[in-house]
Amino acid sequence: MSRGDPVIPLIDSLLGQVVVLDLTSRYVCLGTLERVDEAFFVLTDADLHDLRDGQATREIYIYDSVRLGIRRNRARVLVRRDEVVAIARFLDIAED
């Protein structure tokens, strides 16, 4: 990703922080944002969760992760940028 990309300062501010990636599919990914390039978000200590595996909605799963902690199931995961709908700092998720 070139430094001329206007998104870089926004994403750079999230590097090293725990984030939530909402994906276009029935997946959600939570973890520490390690790196971003033209094609991928790289997260470490991540939870890549298929929402079809349970009854919880995306919002409830994320809320439960805030309350109970992230259920890490990947040491490192690459998530395609074109699959990401939204990115948020984990600390910005409201508990109530």
C-alpha positions in Angstrom: 0.0 0.0 0.0 1.5 3.3 -0.9 1.8 6.2 1.5 -0.3 8.3 -0.9 -3.3 6.2 0.0 -5.6 8.4 2.2 -6.7 5.4 4.3 -3.2 4.7 5.6 -3.2 7.2 8.5 -6.6 5.8 9.7 -5.4 2.3 9.6 -1.9 3.1 10.9 -3.5 4.4 14.0 -4.9 0.9 14.7 -1.7 -1.0 14.2 -0.7 -2.9 17.4 -4.2 -2.6 18.8 -6.9 -5.2 19.2 -9.6 -4.8 16.5 -12.8 -6.3 15.3 -13.1 -6.9 11.5 -16.7 -7.3 10.3 -16.6 -9.3 7.1 -19.0 -9.5 4.2 -19.5 -13.2 4.9 -20.8 -14.9 8.1 -17.4 -14.5 9.7 -16.1 -12.0 12.2 -12.4 -11.7 13.2 -11.0 -10.3 16.4 -7.3 -9.9 17.2 -4.3 -7.6 17.2 -3.7 -5.7 14.0 -0.1 -6.5 13.1 0.1 -5.3 9.5 -1.9 -4.1 6.5 -0.9 -4.3 2.8 -2.8 -3.9 -0.5 -4.5 -7.2 -0.1 -4.6 -8.3 3.5 -5.2 -7.3 7.1 -2.8 -9.4 9.3 -4.1 -10.2 12.8 -2.3 -12.1 15.5 -3.7 -13.8 18.6 -6.9 -13.9 16.6 -10.4 -15.3 16.9 -11.8 -16.1 13.4 -15.4 -17.0 14.1 -18.0 -18.5 11.8 -21.3 -17.2 13.0 -23.1 -20.2 11.5 -21.4 -22.3 14.3 -23.8 -20.9 17.0 -27.0 -19.1 17.7 -25.4 -15.7 18.5 -25.7 -12.8 16.2 -22.6 -10.9 15.2 -23.3 -8.1 17.7 -23.9 -10.6 20.6 -20.8 -12.5 19.7 -18.6 -9.4 19.8 -20.3 -8.1 22.9 -19.7 -11.5 24.6 -16.0 -11.3 23.6 -15.8 -7.8 25.2 -17.3 -9.2 28.4 -15.6 -12.6 28.5 -12.4 -12.1 26.5 -11.3 -13.1 23.0 -11.4 -16.8 22.3 -8.1 -17.1 20.4 -8.1 -19.9 17.8 -5.4 -18.5 15.4 -1.8 -17.4 16.2 -1.9 -15.4 12.9 -4.5 -14.9 10.2 -4.6 -13.0 7.0 -8.0 -11.5 6.1 -8.6 -10.2 2.6 -9.2 -6.4 2.6 -12.0 -6.7 0.0 -13.9 -8.9 2.5 -13.9 -6.3 5.3 -17.0 -4.2 5.8 -15.8 -2.4 8.9 -13.0 -2.2 11.4 -13.2 -1.0 15.0 -11.0 -0.9 18.0 -12.0 -3.6 20.4 -11.8 -1.0 23.2 -14.4 1.1 21.4 -17.1 -1.6 21.7 -19.7 -0.4 24.1 -20.5 -2.9 27.0 -23.9 -1.6 27.7 
